[in-house]
């Protein structure tokens, strides 16, 4: 298993630009596709974005509309989800997940999530 740890959540204001790191402690993430998912209160989880483990290609769900950016720093074994122009509907628990190489999955390893609460 690949342990993953998300952070960067908390109580934030609308319009802010939080950055959520996903860290693979003690194990390089370089070959892994890292996907981001979120679960809003009372709703099913949804796919947000992914960065591939092959060439660093990035993918986004349509509703992201340019507000989210996924990137990776392999030297730090970290993948980031940058959120811009935060909205109250972005409230939820954000999870990162790892799959071998490709964003098509499957995603086998999951972090415990980081809670983002946007004040309204």
matplotlib code that plots the C-alpha trace (Angstrom):
import matplotlib.pyplot as plt

x = [0.0, 1.0, 0.3, -1.1, -1.6, -3.6, -3.5, -4.2, -7.8, -9.6, -12.1, -11.5, -13.1, -14.8, -12.4, -9.3, -6.7, -6.0, -3.4, -3.9, -0.8, -0.9, 2.2, 3.5, 5.6, 8.7, 7.8, 8.2, 5.0, 6.7, 5.3, 1.8, -1.2, -2.6, -6.3, -8.2, -11.8, -14.1, -17.2, -19.6, -21.8, -24.7, -23.5, -21.7, -18.0, -17.0, -13.9, -12.0, -8.7, -5.8, -2.1, -0.6, 2.4, 3.8, 4.1, 2.5, -0.6, -3.4, -7.2, -10.1, -13.8, -15.8, -17.3, -13.8, -13.8, -10.2, -10.4, -8.4, -4.9, -3.1, 0.7, 3.4, 6.9, 8.5, 11.5, 9.2, 6.9, 4.0, 1.1, -0.8, -4.4, -4.6, -8.0, -8.7, -11.7, -13.0, -16.8, -19.1, -20.0, -16.4, -17.0, -16.2, -13.6, -10.9, -9.1, -6.1, -5.7, -2.9, -3.1, -0.2, 0.8, -2.5, -5.4, -7.9, -7.2, -7.8, -7.1, -5.9, -4.6, -6.4, -5.6, -7.9, -8.9, -8.7, -11.7, -12.3, -15.1, -15.9, -17.7, -20.8]
y = [0.0, 3.6, 5.8, 9.3, 12.3, 15.3, 18.7, 22.3, 22.3, 24.4, 27.2, 29.6, 32.7, 32.9, 34.1, 32.7, 30.5, 27.4, 24.9, 21.3, 19.1, 15.3, 13.7, 10.2, 9.8, 7.9, 6.8, 8.6, 9.4, 9.9, 6.9, 7.3, 9.0, 11.1, 11.9, 14.4, 13.8, 15.6, 14.9, 17.7, 17.3, 15.0, 14.2, 11.5, 11.8, 13.4, 13.4, 16.7, 16.3, 14.0, 14.3, 11.3, 9.3, 9.1, 12.5, 14.8, 15.3, 16.9, 16.3, 18.1, 17.5, 20.0, 21.9, 22.9, 25.6, 26.6, 27.3, 24.2, 23.4, 20.1, 19.9, 17.8, 18.1, 14.7, 15.8, 16.4, 13.4, 15.8, 16.6, 19.9, 20.9, 24.7, 26.2, 29.7, 32.0, 29.7, 29.4, 28.1, 25.2, 24.0, 23.0, 19.3, 16.7, 16.5, 13.2, 12.2, 8.8, 6.9, 4.7, 3.2, 5.5, 6.4, 8.7, 6.1, 4.2, 2.1, 4.1, 1.7, 3.9, 6.7, 9.3, 10.1, 13.5, 17.1, 19.2, 22.5, 24.6, 27.8, 30.4, 31.9]
z = [0.0, -0.6, 2.4, 1.4, 3.6, 2.6, 4.4, 3.8, 4.8, 7.4, 7.7, 4.8, 3.3, -0.1, -2.8, -1.1, -2.8, -0.6, -1.7, -0.7, -0.6, -1.0, 0.4, 0.1, 3.2, 2.6, -0.9, -4.2, -6.0, -9.3, -11.1, -9.7, -11.2, -8.3, -8.5, -6.4, -5.3, -3.0, -1.0, -0.1, 3.0, 2.2, -1.3, -3.1, -3.7, -7.1, -9.2, -9.4, -11.2, -11.8, -12.8, -14.6, -13.5, -17.0, -18.6, -16.0, -18.1, -16.2, -16.3, -14.8, -14.4, -16.5, -13.6, -12.4, -15.1, -14.6, -10.9, -9.8, -10.8, -10.1, -10.0, -8.6, -7.1, -7.3, -5.3, -2.4, -3.2, -3.2, -5.4, -5.0, -5.7, -5.9, -5.6, -6.8, -6.1, -3.5, -3.3, -0.5, -2.7, -2.5, 1.0, 1.5, 2.3, -0.3, -0.9, -2.9, -4.4, -6.2, -9.2, -11.1, -14.0, -15.6, -14.6, -15.9, -12.7, -10.8, -7.8, -5.1, -2.3, -0.5, 2.0, 4.9, 3.5, 4.5, 5.3, 3.6, 5.1, 3.2, 5.2, 3.7]

ax = plt.figure().add_subplot(projection="3d")
ax.plot(x, y, z, "-o")
ax.set_aspect("equal")
plt.show()
